[in-house]
Amino acid sequence: MDNMKFLLVISLLISNIVFAKDIILYPKFETEPVFTSGDAADDPAFWYNQVNPEQSIVFGTDKKAGIHAFALNGARIKFIPSGKINNIDIRKDFKFGAKAFSIMMGSNQDNNSIIAYLINDQGDFDTYNQNEIFTELDSVYGFCLYRSPKTNFTYAFISDAKSLTINQYHILSIFPLKGSLVRQIKTQSTSEGCVADDETGILYFAQEDEHSGVYFINADPNTKNNDIGKIDLISKKGGFINGDTEGLAILRYEENKLLFASSQSSDDFTVYDLNNRNKFIGRVSVGKKNEIDGISKTDGIEIFSGKINQDFKYGILIAQDDMNMEKFNLKEKEIQATKVNQNFKIVSIDKIIDEFFE
């Protein structure tokens, strides 16, 4: 019986590898580099302009300085110096009187707080008075938001690198920003990347180091089931991830739903079918195109599904690039070999839709 089980596991693993897709995408645009050098750019977020989709905004953190806002073509629109902002996330449809707005929050490593920014319906964003929740954590790190389909409550998940925990705060008010710690999830190693599915009420989170992998747990704090499930692990433990697992993002298309995870040491993303028992279905990488280099050792990623313009008919993927390179001339020959400050690559997801769904 043991031999039969072993053969079954091996056959399933081989079938996953054989039928898995390996897709190479190419960037449409790249953002201007962040202002600070070294390991600085980290996590992107996307704000969709419902009135004028062409004016949608790509946000990106400079974890040594603040938040950048970029146009769809990568041009910088605005920078707000606001501290060591590591990870960010956005939720829309908040109201203050008759005015609707979106809220962007993030982890501020300067003072171990959750910081908030307002985004109005025209895409203008800024800080405001009393816009931080000061946690009692020692080393805040990863961050994502969740809106419960059961209660419509908004929650913030913020990880702590020292205590190896993910801490869930119920956002009680926006003006001023107030929150209450409602749950602490213990992890086995450092966790940064996370994304919550507001439809199914599931939090997906990554772990790094020896427990590198993709995990999930019920996102509602009052659930009876607080068990942590595994989706994938690093290759030396039989999984498909190489090195640290970093950013996570969900791609939605019609009734389909895919989870992307940054496999940092292989410079690509592993892909899982959330509607088919979280099955591994392939890898996606982003290569060099013309003057824009490909991505490597990505931290944060973001995916928006839906038509934006002719460049992004099905949606957009935004990924941090650790080794941002630009061309220089050497004896009248162009060589792409000069490392400059980090940035974010902006990619159409059209080919992903074609390859996985059409």
Secondary structure, DSSP 4 states (H G I P E B T S, - for coil): -HHHHHHHHHHHHHHHHHH-EEEEE--SEEPPPPSS-SS-EEEEEEE--SS-GGG-EEEEEETTTEEEEE-TTS-EEEEEE-S-EEEEEEEEEEEETTEEEEEEEEEETTTTEEEEEEE-TTS-EE--TT-EEE-S-SSEEEEEEEE-TTT--EEEEEEETTTTEEEEEEEEETTTTEEEEEEEEE-SS----EEEETTTTEEEEEE-GGG-EEEEEES-TT-S----EEEEEBGGGTSSB-S-EEEEEEEEETTEEEEEEEEGGGTEEEEEETTTTTEEEEEEEE--BTTB----S---EEEEES--SSS-SSEEEEEEESS-EEEEEETTEEEEEEE-S-EEEEEE-HHHHHHHT-
